[in-house]
Amino acid sequence: MAGGDARERAGNQDFYLLLVLDQIQQTTFEIAREILENQDALNLIESLTPIFLHANKYSARSEHERKITEISRNLEQANQALERLEKSKSKFIAIAAHELKTPLTLIEGYTAMLRDQLVGSSDDYQMNVLLRGIDNGTHRLREIIDDMIDVSLIDNNLLALKFQPFWVSRMLNDLKSECEKKLGQRRLRLTISQFAGGNDLNFGDGERLYQAFRNILLNAIKYTPDGGMIDIDGRLLPGFIEVTIRDTGIGIAPEDQIRIFEKFSSLTDVSLHSSGKTKFKGGGAGLGLPITRGIIEAHGGSIWVESDGYDEVNCPGATFHVLLPMRKHLRMIDQRAFLAR
């Protein structure tokens, strides 16, 4: 408390000095007019004015510099506090994820044992319905824990990539096959265009890239009303391949188009959380797109989104752009990427 008062007094010194200088100047000029002849008073005021101006200028500059120093110090302290908070958050995510894996594994194991015990039982059907419910819950929890671990790896630059051959078109077609049921439930039409570079050999972590594209597609499904459309296209650029995923969904407000790639930044109503991952506007943990960005950037690429805004009535849609380097030979891969394997 005493330290804060001292800083406050020190900060006000220049301010008080300006007031004192102003008072001295006014008093001096008044006394000069009272005791001197007019011409002598004018000569004295004329000679003293530059001195007072210089003193005021010096005090104002000192006050300005002090304020800049104070603001810079406050900003530095705030940045340090945010950095500590971010590290604590990442550490908590990593610890929580690993701590949750053990009881989840026990639940999965005992569920499997119960299923084995019920084979041939008269209550087999009813109990299997209940066990399937447990399986669905544990599967969803497993996905959340895996996402938490991935976020922790990305935050600490520990995401290991296993480079191997892959083809973008094959990856997208496999993804379409996986999501056919989800698309059918929502009556969404997914089209994948043939584009230059899609069938070209490339090198990257196929599993991680599949995970990234899957997150984007699930996001498009989630925010596109029933009966809408999702189009996947692309093009070949010098040294890169660009893939675009465009939907006819509710769109994204301009101020949120960067924030959606930050962890835990889900834009949905909290009351919608724990609903299905592909239910319209269903909530989630807000980890899918941050993980996607981490995977894409770890490959030396980039991801961004374009949208005319958020509108649930007119549905302007959104277009996600994924830019990936074309690596046709393993020798083209950065040495650091190999060390991360």
N, C-alpha and C positions, 0 to 999 in steps of 0.2 A: 504494500500500500504506500509506504514511504517512498519507494523507488518510483512509483507512478506519479506521486505528487511532485517529486523532484523533476521528472521529465516534463510534467505539465508547466512547472514554473520556468524551466529552461526554454520550453517552447514559446512561452509568452514574453520572454525578454525582448525579442526584437519588436514585438507588437507594442509593448510599453515604451520602448525607445522611440518609436515613431511618434507616439503621443507626446512624449516629453519634448522631442525636437520641435514638433509643431507648436507646443505651448511656449517654448523658449523663443521661437521665431516671432510669434505674435506679441509676446511680452516685450521683446527687444525693440520691435518696430513701434509699439505704442509708446515706450519710454523715449525713444529717439524723437518722436513727433512732439512729445510733451516738453522736453528740456532743451531741444536744439532748434535752431532756426530752420525754416523750411528747406532751404537749399542744403544746409549741413545734414539735416535728417535724410533728405533724398540721397545725398552722397554716401552716407553711412549704410542706408538700406541697399543701395546699389552695390556697394562693396561686399556686404554680408550675404546677399541673395545667392551668389554662386556657391558660397560655403554651405549654406543651409540646403541648397539643392543637391550638392554632392553628398552631404550627410544623409539626406532622405533617400537618395538613390542607393547608397551603400546599405542602409538599413532595409530597404525594400528588397534588394538583391539577397541579402542575408536571410530574410524571412522566406523568400521564394526557395532558396537552396535548402533551408531547414525543412520546409514542407515537402520538397521532393525527397529528401533523405528519409523523412519520417514515413512517407507513403511507400517508398521502396522497401524500407525495413518491415513495414506491416505486410506488404505483399510477399516478401520473402518468408516471413513467419507463417503466413497463410498457406503458401505453397508447401512449406515443410510439413505443416500440420496435415494438409491434404495427402502428401506423399506417405506420411506415417499411417494415415487412415486407410489409404489404398493398400499398403503392405499388410496392415492388420486384416483387412477384408480378404485379401488373397490368401493369407495364412489361415484364416478361419474357414474359408471355402475348402481348402485342401484338407485340413484336419477333420472338418465335418463330413466330407465325402468319404474319407478313409474310415472314420468311426462308424458311419452308417453301413458300410459294406459288410461288416462282420454280422450284425443282427439280421441283415437282409439275406445273407447266405444261409444262416440258420433257418429262417422262415422258409426259404426255398427248399432246403434239405428236408425239413419235417413235413412239408407239403407233399413232396415226392414219396416219403415214407408212408404217409396216410393213404395216398393213392394206391400204393402197392398193397397195403393192408385191406383195402376195400374191394379188391378184385374178387368177383363172385358173390359179394354180399347182396342181400335183398335191398339194401339202401344205396346200392352202387350208383344209380342214376342221380338221385337227389344230392348225394354227397359230392359227386363229380361236378355238379353244377356249382356248388359252393366252392369247391377247390379251384374251378376255372376262374371264379371271381377273385380268389386269392392270387392266382397266377397273373391275372390281368393287372392287379394292383402292384404286385412285386415287380412285374415287367416295367410298368410305368416308373416306379421308384428307381429301378436299375438304370433306366434311361436318364433320369434326372441326376443321379449320382455320377454316371459316366460323363455327363455334360459338365458337372461341377469339377470333375478331375481335369477334363480338357481345358476348361477356363483357367484352372490353376497352372497347368503346363504352359499355356500361352502367355499368361501374365509373367511367368518366371523364365520365359524363353527356353523352355525345356521340351517343346513339342518336337518329337523325333519323326523325321520323314523317311520312308523307305521307297527310294526311287526305283521304278520299274516301268516297262512299256505300258501305255494305255492309249485308247482312242476315245475322243470326246463323244462321237456319235454312238458308239457302243455303250458307253457309260450312261448317256441320256436315254437310250432305248431300254436299258435294264431298269433304270429308274422309273420309266413309264410303266413297265410291266409290274413293278412292285406296287405302284400307286393306283393301279387300275380299279381295285375295289373301292378305295377312298374316293376316287373321281366319280365312280358310278353312284356311290351313296349320295354325293352332292350334285349329281347330274352336271358335272363340269366336263368340258371338252378340251383335251390337251392335244395340241399339234406340235410336231417336231419337224422343222424344215431341214432339208439337206443344204448344207452350206460349205463353202470352201474351207478346207482345213479340218473339217469334222472327222474325216476318215484317215487323216494323216497320223503317222506314228509320232507319239510324244512321250516324254519321260517325266514321271512325277509319282507321288504317292497316290495310287489309284483309289485306295480305300478312303483316305482322308478327303480326296477331291469328291468322291461319290457322296460322302457325308456332307460336304459343303453344298453341293447341288441339291441334295435331298432336303436340307434345311430351307433353302430358298424356295423349292417347289412346295413344300409343306406350308411355308408362310403364304405363298400365293393361293393355295387351296383354302387356307384358313380365312383369308380376308377377301375372298371372291364370293359373292352371293350365289346361291344355288342356280344352276342353269348358265353360269358364266363360261368364259373361255380363258385358256392359258396357252400362249404361243412361245415356243422356244426356237430361237434362230441364232445366227452367228455370222462371223466373217473372219477372213484371214488378213492380218495386218503384218507389216514388216517386223519379224521377230516375235510376234504375238498372235494369239487367237482370242477373239472376243465372243463371248456367249451372252445372249440377252434372254431374259425370262420376263415376258410381258403378260399381265393379267388384266381383267376387266373388273377389278375389285374396287373397294371404297377409297383407295388412294392413301397418300401420306402427306400430311401438312409439311410445308417447306421447313419449318423450324424443327421438325422431327426427323428429317431425312439423314441427318448425321447421328442423332441421338439413338436411333434404332440399332446402331452397331455397337453401342455401349452395353455392357453386361447389366442385367436386371433392369433394363429400360423398356419393359413391355408397355405398350400404349393402351392395352385393353383395361376394362374395368376389373378391379380386384375381385369383385363378386363372381366373375366369370372364370377365375382360375380353378384348376383341377378338372375342368371340362375336357372333352376329347381334343386331341392335338389338331384334328382337322375339322372340328365343329366350327361353323361360321362364327368368327370373332371370338373363338374360344381362347381362354387365357393360357399362359404358360409362364415359365420361370424367367423368360427374357434372356436366354443363353444361346439360342440357335444361331442368330445372325452374328453376335460377337465371335462365336466359335468359327463360323464360316469366314469372317474377315481374317481371323488369325491363321486359318489354314491357307487361304488364298495368298495372304501377304508372306507367309512362310515359304511359299513357292516362288516368291518374287513378283507376284501379280498384285492386282488391286480390284476392289469392288465398290460400286456406288449405285445409287438409286435415283431415278427420275420420276416425278409425278407432278401433275398439275394441282394437287392439293387433296384434302380430305373431304369427301362428299358421299354420304351413304345413299343419297337419292339418285344423283346422276352417275355415280361410280366412274370417276376419271381413270381409275386403274393406276398401276405402277409398273415400271420397267427396271429390273435389276441388271446391271452390267458386270460381267466377270471377265477380267483381262488376265490371261495366263501366258507366260513365256513359252515359245516353241523350242523344245529341246529335242533334237532328232538324234543326238548322240550323247552317251553318258559323259564324255569328256567335256561337254558344254555345261555340265552342272557345276555350280559353285562349290569349291572345296569345303566350305563351311557346312553346306547341306549334307555332304558325305559324312562329315564328322559327327553330325547329329543322328546318324543312323544307329 
